Amino acid sequence: MKNHHHNGSRSTTKGVLHEAIAVRAYEIWLSRGKPDNQTDEIWLEAECEQVTGRRATQADPILPVSF
Protein backbone atom coordinates (compact mmCIF):
# COMPACT_ATOMS: atom_id res chain seq x y z
CA MET A 1 0.00 0.00 0.00
CA LYS A 2 1.33 3.43 -0.91
CA ASN A 3 1.97 6.02 1.75
CA HIS A 4 -0.48 8.74 0.74
CA HIS A 5 0.43 10.91 3.68
CA HIS A 6 3.91 11.50 2.36
CA ASN A 7 2.67 12.83 -0.98
CA GLY A 8 -0.12 14.83 0.61
CA SER A 9 2.24 16.33 3.12
CA ARG A 10 4.60 17.40 0.38
CA SER A 11 1.88 19.18 -1.62
CA THR A 12 0.53 20.75 1.57
CA THR A 13 3.99 22.08 2.40
CA LYS A 14 4.24 23.57 -1.08
CA GLY A 15 0.79 25.10 -0.68
CA VAL A 16 1.72 26.65 2.65
CA LEU A 17 4.95 28.06 1.20
CA HIS A 18 3.09 29.45 -1.82
CA GLU A 19 0.53 31.09 0.47
CA ALA A 20 3.26 32.62 2.65
CA ILE A 21 5.00 34.01 -0.43
CA ALA A 22 1.71 35.41 -1.75
CA VAL A 23 0.93 37.13 1.56
CA ARG A 24 4.40 38.67 1.78
CA ALA A 25 4.37 39.72 -1.88
CA TYR A 26 1.05 41.47 -1.29
CA GLU A 27 2.49 43.29 1.73
CA ILE A 28 5.50 44.45 -0.30
CA TRP A 29 3.27 45.47 -3.21
CA LEU A 30 1.05 47.55 -0.92
CA SER A 31 4.02 49.16 0.80
CA ARG A 32 5.35 50.27 -2.58
CA GLY A 33 2.11 51.89 -3.66
CA LYS A 34 0.66 49.03 -5.74
CA PRO A 35 2.99 49.34 -8.75
CA ASP A 36 1.81 47.55 -11.90
CA ASN A 37 5.25 47.02 -13.38
CA GLN A 38 7.02 45.27 -10.49
CA THR A 39 4.90 42.19 -9.82
CA ASP A 40 7.53 39.66 -10.89
CA GLU A 41 10.30 41.38 -8.94
CA ILE A 42 8.11 41.65 -5.84
CA TRP A 43 7.14 37.98 -6.05
CA LEU A 44 10.81 36.97 -6.33
CA GLU A 45 11.71 39.18 -3.38
CA ALA A 46 8.98 37.61 -1.24
CA GLU A 47 10.02 34.13 -2.38
CA CYS A 48 13.65 34.84 -1.49
CA GLU A 49 12.60 36.06 1.96
CA GLN A 50 10.65 32.87 2.60
CA VAL A 51 13.48 30.61 1.43
CA THR A 52 16.31 32.42 3.22
CA GLY A 53 14.36 33.39 6.31
CA ARG A 54 15.42 37.02 6.11
CA ARG A 55 13.87 40.12 4.67
CA ALA A 56 15.54 41.85 1.78
CA THR A 57 16.50 45.48 2.20
CA GLN A 58 16.89 48.20 -0.38
CA ALA A 59 20.63 47.40 -0.29
CA ASP A 60 19.89 43.77 -1.26
CA PRO A 61 18.66 43.92 -4.85
CA ILE A 62 17.07 40.79 -6.25
CA LEU A 63 19.10 39.88 -9.29
CA PRO A 64 17.63 37.86 -12.12
CA VAL A 65 18.77 34.27 -12.32
CA SER A 66 19.62 32.76 -15.68
CA PHE A 67 20.13 29.08 -16.34
Backbone as XML, in Angstrom:
<?xml version="1.0"?>
<chain id="A" units="angstrom">
  <residue number="1" name="MET">
    <atom name="N" x="0.837" y="-1.178" z="0.000"/>
    <atom name="CA" x="0.000" y="0.000" z="0.000"/>
    <atom name="C" x="0.886" y="1.246" z="0.000"/>
  </residue>
  <residue number="2" name="LYS">
    <atom name="N" x="0.545" y="2.206" z="-0.821"/>
    <atom name="CA" x="1.329" y="3.428" z="-0.912"/>
    <atom name="C" x="1.079" y="4.316" z="0.299"/>
  </residue>
  <residue number="3" name="ASN">
    <atom name="N" x="2.086" y="5.068" z="0.653"/>
    <atom name="CA" x="1.967" y="6.016" z="1.753"/>
    <atom name="C" x="1.432" y="7.339" z="1.196"/>
  </residue>
  <residue number="4" name="HIS">
    <atom name="N" x="0.144" y="7.532" z="1.286"/>
    <atom name="CA" x="-0.483" y="8.743" z="0.742"/>
    <atom name="C" x="-0.188" y="9.976" z="1.582"/>
  </residue>
  <residue number="5" name="HIS">
    <atom name="N" x="0.129" y="9.773" z="2.828"/>
    <atom name="CA" x="0.426" y="10.912" z="3.685"/>
    <atom name="C" x="1.697" y="11.630" z="3.249"/>
  </residue>
  <residue number="6" name="HIS">
    <atom name="N" x="2.661" y="10.869" z="2.787"/>
    <atom name="CA" x="3.907" y="11.499" z="2.356"/>
    <atom name="C" x="3.654" y="12.445" z="1.181"/>
  </residue>
  <residue number="7" name="ASN">
    <atom name="N" x="2.954" y="11.980" z="0.174"/>
    <atom name="CA" x="2.673" y="12.825" z="-0.985"/>
    <atom name="C" x="1.770" y="13.990" z="-0.619"/>
  </residue>
  <residue number="8" name="GLY">
    <atom name="N" x="0.775" y="13.749" z="0.195"/>
    <atom name="CA" x="-0.123" y="14.825" z="0.607"/>
    <atom name="C" x="0.598" y="15.866" z="1.433"/>
  </residue>
  <residue number="9" name="SER">
    <atom name="N" x="1.464" y="15.419" z="2.290"/>
    <atom name="CA" x="2.238" y="16.328" z="3.118"/>
    <atom name="C" x="3.131" y="17.225" z="2.267"/>
  </residue>
  <residue number="10" name="ARG">
    <atom name="N" x="3.724" y="16.636" z="1.254"/>
    <atom name="CA" x="4.603" y="17.401" z="0.380"/>
    <atom name="C" x="3.824" y="18.500" z="-0.340"/>
  </residue>
  <residue number="11" name="SER">
    <atom name="N" x="2.660" y="18.174" z="-0.904"/>
    <atom name="CA" x="1.881" y="19.182" z="-1.616"/>
    <atom name="C" x="1.319" y="20.214" z="-0.646"/>
  </residue>
  <residue number="12" name="THR">
    <atom name="N" x="1.007" y="19.802" z="0.574"/>
    <atom name="CA" x="0.529" y="20.748" z="1.574"/>
    <atom name="C" x="1.630" y="21.725" z="1.945"/>
  </residue>
  <residue number="13" name="THR">
    <atom name="N" x="2.845" y="21.228" z="2.095"/>
    <atom name="CA" x="3.986" y="22.084" z="2.399"/>
    <atom name="C" x="4.190" y="23.106" z="1.292"/>
  </residue>
  <residue number="14" name="LYS">
    <atom name="N" x="4.104" y="22.654" z="0.041"/>
    <atom name="CA" x="4.241" y="23.570" z="-1.085"/>
    <atom name="C" x="3.127" y="24.609" z="-1.074"/>
  </residue>
  <residue number="15" name="GLY">
    <atom name="N" x="1.921" y="24.183" z="-0.740"/>
    <atom name="CA" x="0.792" y="25.098" z="-0.679"/>
    <atom name="C" x="0.966" y="26.145" z="0.403"/>
  </residue>
  <residue number="16" name="VAL">
    <atom name="N" x="1.476" y="25.724" z="1.545"/>
    <atom name="CA" x="1.720" y="26.655" z="2.653"/>
    <atom name="C" x="2.800" y="27.650" z="2.259"/>
  </residue>
  <residue number="17" name="LEU">
    <atom name="N" x="3.878" y="27.173" z="1.636"/>
    <atom name="CA" x="4.951" y="28.061" z="1.197"/>
    <atom name="C" x="4.429" y="29.055" z="0.163"/>
  </residue>
  <residue number="18" name="HIS">
    <atom name="N" x="3.652" y="28.569" z="-0.789"/>
    <atom name="CA" x="3.089" y="29.450" z="-1.820"/>
    <atom name="C" x="2.214" y="30.524" z="-1.184"/>
  </residue>
  <residue number="19" name="GLU">
    <atom name="N" x="1.398" y="30.133" z="-0.224"/>
    <atom name="CA" x="0.528" y="31.095" z="0.466"/>
    <atom name="C" x="1.343" y="32.129" z="1.231"/>
  </residue>
  <residue number="20" name="ALA">
    <atom name="N" x="2.404" y="31.695" z="1.905"/>
    <atom name="CA" x="3.257" y="32.621" z="2.652"/>
    <atom name="C" x="3.937" y="33.611" z="1.710"/>
  </residue>
  <residue number="21" name="ILE">
    <atom name="N" x="4.386" y="33.124" z="0.562"/>
    <atom name="CA" x="4.997" y="34.008" z="-0.435"/>
    <atom name="C" x="3.974" y="35.005" z="-0.948"/>
  </residue>
  <residue number="22" name="ALA">
    <atom name="N" x="2.769" y="34.528" z="-1.235"/>
    <atom name="CA" x="1.713" y="35.406" z="-1.751"/>
    <atom name="C" x="1.363" y="36.501" z="-0.752"/>
  </residue>
  <residue number="23" name="VAL">
    <atom name="N" x="1.262" y="36.144" z="0.519"/>
    <atom name="CA" x="0.933" y="37.129" z="1.556"/>
    <atom name="C" x="2.035" y="38.176" z="1.648"/>
  </residue>
  <residue number="24" name="ARG">
    <atom name="N" x="3.289" y="37.725" z="1.674"/>
    <atom name="CA" x="4.402" y="38.670" z="1.782"/>
    <atom name="C" x="4.508" y="39.527" z="0.526"/>
  </residue>
  <residue number="25" name="ALA">
    <atom name="N" x="4.314" y="38.948" z="-0.639"/>
    <atom name="CA" x="4.369" y="39.718" z="-1.880"/>
    <atom name="C" x="3.295" y="40.803" z="-1.878"/>
  </residue>
  <residue number="26" name="TYR">
    <atom name="N" x="2.129" y="40.478" z="-1.370"/>
    <atom name="CA" x="1.048" y="41.468" z="-1.288"/>
    <atom name="C" x="1.436" y="42.600" z="-0.344"/>
  </residue>
  <residue number="27" name="GLU">
    <atom name="N" x="2.046" y="42.265" z="0.785"/>
    <atom name="CA" x="2.492" y="43.294" z="1.732"/>
    <atom name="C" x="3.517" y="44.227" z="1.083"/>
  </residue>
  <residue number="28" name="ILE">
    <atom name="N" x="4.474" y="43.645" z="0.379"/>
    <atom name="CA" x="5.497" y="44.452" z="-0.298"/>
    <atom name="C" x="4.851" y="45.335" z="-1.355"/>
  </residue>
  <residue number="29" name="TRP">
    <atom name="N" x="3.956" y="44.735" z="-2.144"/>
    <atom name="CA" x="3.268" y="45.467" z="-3.214"/>
    <atom name="C" x="2.505" y="46.658" z="-2.650"/>
  </residue>
  <residue number="30" name="LEU">
    <atom name="N" x="1.778" y="46.444" z="-1.555"/>
    <atom name="CA" x="1.046" y="47.545" z="-0.923"/>
    <atom name="C" x="1.998" y="48.616" z="-0.419"/>
  </residue>
  <residue number="31" name="SER">
    <atom name="N" x="3.074" y="48.201" z="0.222"/>
    <atom name="CA" x="4.019" y="49.164" z="0.797"/>
    <atom name="C" x="4.693" y="50.019" z="-0.264"/>
  </residue>
  <residue number="32" name="ARG">
    <atom name="N" x="4.724" y="49.525" z="-1.482"/>
    <atom name="CA" x="5.353" y="50.268" z="-2.579"/>
    <atom name="C" x="4.344" y="51.043" z="-3.417"/>
  </residue>
  <residue number="33" name="GLY">
    <atom name="N" x="3.116" y="51.104" z="-2.963"/>
    <atom name="CA" x="2.108" y="51.893" z="-3.656"/>
    <atom name="C" x="1.415" y="51.177" z="-4.796"/>
  </residue>
  <residue number="34" name="LYS">
    <atom name="N" x="1.353" y="49.862" z="-4.748"/>
    <atom name="CA" x="0.658" y="49.028" z="-5.737"/>
    <atom name="C" x="1.164" y="49.227" z="-7.170"/>
  </residue>
  <residue number="35" name="PRO">
    <atom name="N" x="2.473" y="49.134" z="-7.387"/>
    <atom name="CA" x="2.989" y="49.335" z="-8.754"/>
    <atom name="C" x="2.581" y="48.197" z="-9.681"/>
  </residue>
  <residue number="36" name="ASP">
    <atom name="N" x="2.220" y="48.551" z="-10.907"/>
    <atom name="CA" x="1.814" y="47.551" z="-11.899"/>
    <atom name="C" x="3.005" y="46.859" z="-12.542"/>
  </residue>
  <residue number="37" name="ASN">
    <atom name="N" x="4.125" y="47.533" z="-12.601"/>
    <atom name="CA" x="5.246" y="47.023" z="-13.381"/>
    <atom name="C" x="6.302" y="46.279" z="-12.565"/>
  </residue>
  <residue number="38" name="GLN">
    <atom name="N" x="6.011" y="45.931" z="-11.320"/>
    <atom name="CA" x="7.019" y="45.268" z="-10.487"/>
    <atom name="C" x="6.538" y="43.945" z="-9.897"/>
  </residue>
  <residue number="39" name="THR">
    <atom name="N" x="5.482" y="43.377" z="-10.436"/>
    <atom name="CA" x="4.901" y="42.191" z="-9.820"/>
    <atom name="C" x="5.863" y="41.005" z="-9.796"/>
  </residue>
  <residue number="40" name="ASP">
    <atom name="N" x="6.594" y="40.778" z="-10.866"/>
    <atom name="CA" x="7.535" y="39.658" z="-10.893"/>
    <atom name="C" x="8.667" y="39.872" z="-9.894"/>
  </residue>
  <residue number="41" name="GLU">
    <atom name="N" x="9.213" y="41.078" z="-9.861"/>
    <atom name="CA" x="10.300" y="41.381" z="-8.943"/>
    <atom name="C" x="9.850" y="41.259" z="-7.491"/>
  </residue>
  <residue number="42" name="ILE">
    <atom name="N" x="8.641" y="41.731" z="-7.208"/>
    <atom name="CA" x="8.111" y="41.654" z="-5.844"/>
    <atom name="C" x="7.886" y="40.202" z="-5.448"/>
  </residue>
  <residue number="43" name="TRP">
    <atom name="N" x="7.355" y="39.402" z="-6.352"/>
    <atom name="CA" x="7.140" y="37.981" z="-6.051"/>
    <atom name="C" x="8.479" y="37.311" z="-5.734"/>
  </residue>
  <residue number="44" name="LEU">
    <atom name="N" x="9.503" y="37.568" z="-6.558"/>
    <atom name="CA" x="10.813" y="36.969" z="-6.332"/>
    <atom name="C" x="11.422" y="37.422" z="-5.013"/>
  </residue>
  <residue number="45" name="GLU">
    <atom name="N" x="11.219" y="38.667" z="-4.665"/>
    <atom name="CA" x="11.714" y="39.175" z="-3.385"/>
    <atom name="C" x="11.035" y="38.452" z="-2.222"/>
  </residue>
  <residue number="46" name="ALA">
    <atom name="N" x="9.725" y="38.308" z="-2.295"/>
    <atom name="CA" x="8.983" y="37.607" z="-1.241"/>
    <atom name="C" x="9.396" y="36.146" z="-1.178"/>
  </residue>
  <residue number="47" name="GLU">
    <atom name="N" x="9.595" y="35.521" z="-2.324"/>
    <atom name="CA" x="10.023" y="34.125" z="-2.379"/>
    <atom name="C" x="11.401" y="33.970" z="-1.733"/>
  </residue>
  <residue number="48" name="CYS">
    <atom name="N" x="12.307" y="34.870" z="-2.054"/>
    <atom name="CA" x="13.648" y="34.838" z="-1.489"/>
    <atom name="C" x="13.590" y="34.980" z="0.036"/>
  </residue>
  <residue number="49" name="GLU">
    <atom name="N" x="12.757" y="35.877" z="0.517"/>
    <atom name="CA" x="12.596" y="36.061" z="1.960"/>
    <atom name="C" x="12.124" y="34.776" z="2.631"/>
  </residue>
  <residue number="50" name="GLN">
    <atom name="N" x="11.181" y="34.098" z="2.016"/>
    <atom name="CA" x="10.649" y="32.866" z="2.603"/>
    <atom name="C" x="11.694" y="31.759" z="2.601"/>
  </residue>
  <residue number="51" name="VAL">
    <atom name="N" x="12.480" y="31.675" z="1.547"/>
    <atom name="CA" x="13.476" y="30.612" z="1.427"/>
    <atom name="C" x="14.672" y="30.866" z="2.352"/>
  </residue>
  <residue number="52" name="THR">
    <atom name="N" x="15.119" y="32.112" z="2.427"/>
    <atom name="CA" x="16.307" y="32.420" z="3.223"/>
    <atom name="C" x="15.981" y="32.710" z="4.678"/>
  </residue>
  <residue number="53" name="GLY">
    <atom name="N" x="14.742" y="33.067" z="4.944"/>
    <atom name="CA" x="14.361" y="33.391" z="6.312"/>
    <atom name="C" x="14.727" y="34.801" z="6.727"/>
  </residue>
  <residue number="54" name="ARG">
    <atom name="N" x="15.109" y="35.626" z="5.775"/>
    <atom name="CA" x="15.416" y="37.018" z="6.112"/>
    <atom name="C" x="14.775" y="37.951" z="5.096"/>
  </residue>
  <residue number="55" name="ARG">
    <atom name="N" x="14.493" y="39.131" z="5.550"/>
    <atom name="CA" x="13.874" y="40.116" z="4.672"/>
    <atom name="C" x="14.926" y="40.864" z="3.886"/>
  </residue>
  <residue number="56" name="ALA">
    <atom name="N" x="14.635" y="41.092" z="2.629"/>
    <atom name="CA" x="15.542" y="41.854" z="1.776"/>
    <atom name="C" x="15.429" y="43.326" z="2.149"/>
  </residue>
  <residue number="57" name="THR">
    <atom name="N" x="16.511" y="44.038" z="1.975"/>
    <atom name="CA" x="16.504" y="45.480" z="2.203"/>
    <atom name="C" x="16.744" y="46.161" z="0.871"/>
  </residue>
  <residue number="58" name="GLN">
    <atom name="N" x="16.634" y="47.465" z="0.860"/>
    <atom name="CA" x="16.891" y="48.200" z="-0.379"/>
    <atom name="C" x="18.322" y="47.970" z="-0.847"/>
  </residue>
  <residue number="59" name="ALA">
    <atom name="N" x="19.247" y="47.647" z="0.076"/>
    <atom name="CA" x="20.633" y="47.397" z="-0.294"/>
    <atom name="C" x="20.830" y="45.993" z="-0.860"/>
  </residue>
  <residue number="60" name="ASP">
    <atom name="N" x="19.817" y="45.141" z="-0.761"/>
    <atom name="CA" x="19.889" y="43.771" z="-1.262"/>
    <atom name="C" x="19.016" y="43.613" z="-2.509"/>
  </residue>
  <residue number="61" name="PRO">
    <atom name="N" x="19.500" y="44.051" z="-3.658"/>
    <atom name="CA" x="18.664" y="43.921" z="-4.848"/>
    <atom name="C" x="18.485" y="42.449" z="-5.222"/>
  </residue>
  <residue number="62" name="ILE">
    <atom name="N" x="17.335" y="42.130" z="-5.750"/>
    <atom name="CA" x="17.075" y="40.787" z="-6.247"/>
    <atom name="C" x="17.538" y="40.747" z="-7.692"/>
  </residue>
  <residue number="63" name="LEU">
    <atom name="N" x="18.552" y="39.956" z="-7.945"/>
    <atom name="CA" x="19.099" y="39.876" z="-9.288"/>
    <atom name="C" x="18.433" y="38.744" z="-10.054"/>
  </residue>
  <residue number="64" name="PRO">
    <atom name="N" x="18.223" y="38.928" z="-11.336"/>
    <atom name="CA" x="17.627" y="37.857" z="-12.122"/>
    <atom name="C" x="18.567" y="36.661" z="-12.199"/>
  </residue>
  <residue number="65" name="VAL">
    <atom name="N" x="17.995" y="35.494" z="-12.226"/>
    <atom name="CA" x="18.769" y="34.274" z="-12.317"/>
    <atom name="C" x="18.606" y="33.712" z="-13.712"/>
  </residue>
  <residue number="66" name="SER">
    <atom name="N" x="19.710" y="33.373" z="-14.355"/>
    <atom name="CA" x="19.619" y="32.762" z="-15.676"/>
    <atom name="C" x="20.230" y="31.378" z="-15.595"/>
  </residue>
  <residue number="67" name="PHE">
    <atom name="N" x="19.668" y="30.460" z="-16.341"/>
    <atom name="CA" x="20.133" y="29.084" z="-16.342"/>
    <atom name="C" x="20.759" y="28.749" z="-17.659"/>
  </residue>
</chain>
